[in-house]
Structures are given as structure tokens and as C-alpha cells.
Amino acid sequence: MIWSWNYFFFGVYPFIAGTTFLVGSAIRYEREQYGWSSFSSQILASKRYMMWASNLWHVGILTLFLGHFTGFLTNILEWLGADPVEHQWIAASAGITAGVLAMIGGLMLLLRRLLDPKVRYASRFMDIFILVWLLITLSFGLGTQFISVPDAVSGHVQNMQILIQYVRSIATFQPDPALIRTIPIIYKIHMFCGMTVFLLFPFSRLVHIWTVPLNYAIRPYQLVRAKIRSVI
């Protein structure tokens, strides 16, 4: 029974979450374009508070996403000459730093959303739920460092290497959940929570990620001409 659940959660569930993520996002964009927004509530709160909370949250989360992507799905660190132990030290250091920043920013955003009457009134259930779920996922991710750091100190980095193999098996549509059968449970909980974020993505404000205005930095300057009124 344990083995069958392991196969479902780490052999089948990743594809359920991934399919929902892609298909759900496409359907929502097609049917609810006017709801395709982050539903920002910045105007309802202190600018200074929001500057710190939002920046800490976004810098931390984006760094974690980029770190997970490059660390698990690419060989960039190996190309730069890092061995497996150095890889784990880099991952742990960056993960702890970015994780703490995101946790501080996320808790600030959650407290604001729960305790500020105006923001709470403007919030939907999913706005609060997805933020809480992201913080839970982040908490388990930080919790894995209590294993990852000692592993790096001792030079035993088998867990990291197994996780890399597993993630790449999912990315290449050749799932091998047997790889992580003996991985500590906290890693599995963190992965389940992370996959569930993708499952919830189309039903939350996270969809605004798809429309980040990346071209804004390179767009042509906007020409503004003053209107000169004729004097009679």
C-alpha cells in the first residue's frame, strides 16, 4: 500500500498537476481575460510596508524558482566546475538566504491581508489560501536544510543526487518514483506541496505571472507632446 501511494504521488500526481497548470491556464485566459490579474491591493496599504513586504517576497520566491530550475534541470554548476558537494553547498546557501527573505516578506503580506480591514474585505478565499499554501511549501523547503547542510558538511550528498535524477525523470516523461523511496519524508512533503502549487495555479492570482511585462524594459520611449492652446 505504501509503495502504491508513493507511485501515485510521485509518478502520477506530477503529471496531473502539470496538465492542470497548462490546460487550466489556457482555459482561464480564453474564458476570463478580465480576471487575468494579480488583483493588486497596494493602494490599500502603507507604501513603505508594501515596498518591503512585496520586494522581499518576490526576490526570495523568484530566486528560489530560478535556483530549483537551474539546480535540478540543468548542468550549469557542473559546467562551471562545481563537484556534487560544492553543488549542495551552493544550493543550501542560496536556498536558506532566499527562503528566509521570502518567508519574511510572505508573512508580512499574510498579516496585512488578515489584519488590515480594507485589504481583508477586498481579498477572496483563494488569495489567502494560495499565500498560506506557498508559505507552508516554503516552510518545508527550509526544513529540508536541516538535512541538506549536515549532508554537505559530511560530504554525503546522495539525497541531492537522487532528487536530481528523479526530477529529470519527470521532466523527460519517464517517471521513476522508485528513486525516492528511501528519501527523508520532509523532502517528499515539500515536493508534494510544490506540485500542488502548480495544481492550484490556474485558480489563483498567480496567473499574472504569465503576463509579466518583460518587454517593458526594452520598449521604445513614449512620446508625449504638450497640447498648445491657441490664444484668441
Secondary structure, DSSP 8 states (H G I E B T S, - for coil): -HHHHHHIIIIIHHHHHHHHHHHHHHHHHHH-GGG-S----GGGS-HHHHHHHHHHHHHHHHHHHHHHHHHHH--HHHHTT--HHHHHHHHHHHHHHHHHHHHHHHHHHHHHHHH-HHHHHH--HHHHHHHHHHHHHHHHHHHTHHHHHHHHHHT--HHHHHHHHHHHHHHTT---GGGGTTS-HHHHHHHHHHHHHHHHGGGSGGGGGGG--GGGGGS-------------
